[in-house]
Amino acid sequence: MLFEFSNHSLEQIKMRSISKEIVEMVINKPDKIIIEDENQQIFQKVVENHLYRVFINNNKNPSLIKTVYRTSKITKYL
């Protein structure tokens, strides 16, 4: 999948100490994809006892990563 990072997502990645490699892994090999609506998808993947969630705007070409976060509350989202 082709994608770009929004400025907001880059700020969040830096602030939350999440590597771009993790984000790319979540997008390319997700455990689950949630379709919120025609504009947004959420890619999820569990990595080392954390759930990573990547929010993507599909209406852009390439797709735009809106934000990224990780949580230890895995069961809440699965």
C-alpha positions as CSV (number, residue, x, y, z in Angstrom):
1,M,0.0,0.0,0.0
2,L,1.3,3.5,-0.9
3,F,0.9,6.0,1.9
4,E,2.2,9.3,3.2
5,F,2.5,10.5,6.8
6,S,0.6,13.6,7.8
7,N,2.3,16.2,9.9
8,H,0.1,15.2,12.8
9,S,1.1,11.5,12.5
10,L,4.8,12.4,12.4
11,E,4.4,14.5,15.6
12,Q,2.5,11.6,17.3
13,I,5.1,9.0,16.2
14,K,7.8,11.2,17.7
15,M,6.0,12.0,20.9
16,R,5.0,8.4,21.5
17,S,8.4,6.9,20.5
18,I,6.9,4.7,17.8
19,S,9.2,3.8,14.9
20,K,8.2,4.3,11.3
21,E,9.2,0.6,10.8
22,I,6.5,-0.5,13.2
23,V,3.9,1.7,11.4
24,E,4.9,0.2,8.1
25,M,4.6,-3.3,9.5
26,V,1.1,-2.6,10.9
27,I,0.0,-1.3,7.5
28,N,1.6,-4.1,5.4
29,K,0.8,-7.0,7.7
30,P,-2.2,-6.0,9.9
31,D,-3.9,-8.4,12.3
32,K,-7.2,-6.6,11.6
33,I,-8.5,-3.8,9.5
34,I,-11.5,-1.8,10.7
35,I,-13.5,0.1,8.2
36,E,-15.0,3.1,10.0
37,D,-16.5,4.6,6.9
38,E,-15.6,5.1,3.2
39,N,-13.0,7.6,4.2
40,Q,-11.2,6.0,7.1
41,Q,-9.7,2.6,8.0
42,I,-7.9,1.6,11.1
43,F,-5.1,-0.9,10.8
44,Q,-4.3,-2.9,14.0
45,K,-1.5,-5.2,15.0
46,V,-0.2,-6.7,18.2
47,V,3.6,-6.3,18.6
48,E,5.4,-7.2,21.8
49,N,2.4,-6.9,24.2
50,H,1.1,-3.7,22.7
51,L,-1.6,-3.0,20.2
52,Y,-0.6,-0.5,17.5
53,R,-3.4,1.4,15.7
54,V,-2.9,3.3,12.5
55,F,-5.7,5.6,11.2
56,I,-5.6,6.1,7.5
57,N,-7.6,8.3,5.1
58,N,-8.3,6.3,2.0
59,N,-9.6,9.2,-0.1
60,K,-6.1,10.5,-0.6
61,N,-3.7,9.1,-3.2
62,P,-1.4,7.9,-1.8
63,S,-3.4,7.1,1.4
64,L,-2.7,9.5,4.3
65,I,-1.7,8.3,7.7
66,K,-3.7,10.5,10.1
67,T,-2.5,9.3,13.4
68,V,-0.8,6.4,15.2
69,Y,-0.8,5.2,18.8
70,R,-0.1,2.1,20.9
71,T,-2.0,0.7,23.9
72,S,-1.6,-2.1,26.3
73,K,-5.4,-2.5,26.4
74,I,-5.4,-5.1,23.7
75,T,-8.7,-6.8,24.6
76,K,-10.5,-3.5,24.4
77,Y,-10.0,-3.2,20.7
78,L,-10.0,-6.8,19.6
